[in-house]
């Protein structure tokens, strides 16, 4: 039997839903996009043209929930790779948006550069546990012109072959992105079928649907691109100082966007993906190491399951800007509850210092934490019960089971998780081996992977077409 986790009671889940419906129908959200307001008004929402406030009747919310598909698969460029949602599996999504990089050789943080983005992207492509891409380094190099935007999207597919989750900031940017997708995947129909890209939307907390990113998404209508909606209300700052109230606000922001997405294109694949956060109370900033992030990540998964929607949950991280003891215990604690809740997609590996600092060694540590959490989720099970009495009787009082075939079989079937990371030997052997430390070990592993792993190359014809598209984009910028 799999390990079962519950941080919200049935009554609390129902309470979140009812409070959400009440707030959406009475307070509503400010919807800054004119196109969005028009779509919502036609769907039955109450729109105030002077204030841009939109109220969402219960019937609209409930019909939108019914319109969203319960199951679909995310595809990628890698032949045969896909990830089915709401099918009892979980994959990692690398955390994104770092502005610094931790250099473990120099033991210092520095400004992140394109080379760090490229290394991180290749590294996550090599790791089976990471199925979904985010830009781990803030891609400021993609924002200066449409030519740079086209180059950025081309570089994503040169370095990553599984599912890509990203966004654009303008309708014009979306049109260029769609042209890249047509080139890489050989046409619109293939994009619709494979679903290699999902669009990330971040409503502004509290209670705002911004114009530019939403209009950028609306420009992709007709392509069947899945949408992940991720408001990030911060408890005590951009959300009330209560975990449950923060969940209610996040739920309002997700369901309001759900109404817009389903009104614009009924049946659009939708990921329930809020990332409610906790303010660090001493400074008022986001540090991400607070243990309450674990509760919120697990609760998000439970609310999504309440609705029957595919879910993308977040773990929190560490306030420490460098790997070490603090990062270790904060990351491990913050990962356990969201992992055991078992969302479809778990956001989190690779960043430190409130998600501002990329650390490739930390990425490998986080994947190791996830592997252990996956074992915890699998639970105790019933393997080994058959013939138990006879086996114990054969060993007898004071005996052991080291030489038993059942012990060997248990090792092979994964009855316990056997790690390849860190020290798993005697003190004397550790001393003889030169007292190895974890960080240098991981630095060597990162170096080995980056030197040996080669991402799936793009076809030569695709490369020529991308170069031509980039040239045209630069001329039109």
C-alpha positions, 0 to 999 in steps of 0.5 A: 500500500502506498504511503498516504498523506493528508494535511487538509481534512475533507471539511477544510477542502470543501471550506476552501472551495466554498470560500473561493466561490464566495470571493469570486462572486462577490469580490472577483478579480481585476482583469486588466486585459480588454480581450480577457474581459470581453471573453469573460463577459460573453461567458456570463461573468459580471464585468465592470468596465470602469474598474476592470473588476470581474465577478465570477458566478458560481455556475461559471466556475463550476462549468469551467471546472467541468470543461477542463480535461482530467487527463492528458499527456505532455510530450517532448522532442525526444522520441517516445517520451511523454508524461501522462498526467493524473495517472499516478506518476510524478516528475520534477520541474527544475526551479527557475529564474536565478540571477546568481550562480554558486561556483563550488570551485571558487566557493563564491556566488557570481552573476549568472550568465548564458553559459550557466543557463546552458549547463543547467539545461543540459544537466536537467535533460540528462536526468530522468527524474526531471521531465519538465524545463524551466529556465533555471537562469533568468533569461534576460538575454531573450528579452532584448529583441524578437531575434533574441527571443527566437534564438532563446527558444531555439536554444531550449530545443537544442539543449532539452528534449523533454517537455518545455514550460515557459511563456512569452510577455507579448502577443508578438512574442507568442507569434514568434514562439509559434513559428519556432514550434512549427519549425522544430515540430514540423507543423501546427498539427504535430504541436497540437498532438504532442503537446511539447510546450505548456504556457505558464501564467502567473496571476498577480497577487492579490487578485489581478489578471495582468494584461500583457502575459494573458494577451500573450497566451490568448495569442496561442489559442487554437494550438491546444497548448496546455496552460499552467496557472501559478499565482504566488501569493505570499502569506503575510505580504501579498496574502493574509497571514494564515495558511488556509486564507493564503490557499483560498486566495491562491485558489481564487486566482487559479479558478478565475484564470481557469474560467478565462481559459475555458471560456476562450477555448473549452477543453484546453488542457489545464494544470492546477499550479499555484505556488503559495509562499510564506514570508520570512517574518524577520525581513518580509522577503521570500526566503523559501526555507520556511517549513510551512512551504511543505504544508502549502505544497501538499495542500495544493495537491489535495485541493487539485485532487478535490477538483480532479485536475492535474496538479503542479505543486511546489516544495519551497527550498532554502534561504541559504545562498550556498549548499551546506547544513542549512540548505540540507535540512531545509530542502529535505524537510520542505520536500517530504510532504509535497512529495508524499502528496504525490502531485503530477509535477513537483517544482523545486530542484536546483536553486538556493537563497530564495530561488535566486542562486543556481547551484548545479551540485544542489540540483543533484542533491535535490534529485537524490532527495526526490528519489528517497521521497519516491521510495517513501511514497511507495510505502511498506507494501506486502512483498515478502509475506509469502512463506514468512513463517517458514523463513523465520522458523528456518533462521531460528532464534539468534539466526540471520537472513543475510544469505537467504535468497529472499534477501537478495531478491529484496535488494533487486526489487527495491525493498530499500533504496540504495543511494550512490550519493555520499558516504555509505561505508565504515569510518575506517574505510572513509579515512582510508579513502581520504575523507571524501566530502559530498560537495567535491564528489557532486562537483565531479559528477556535474563535470562528468555529466556535462562532458559526456552527455550530448543532448538530442541534436536538431535536424540539419534542415530544422537548424537552417530554418531556425537560422532563417527565422532568427535572421528575419526576426532580427530584421523586423525587431 
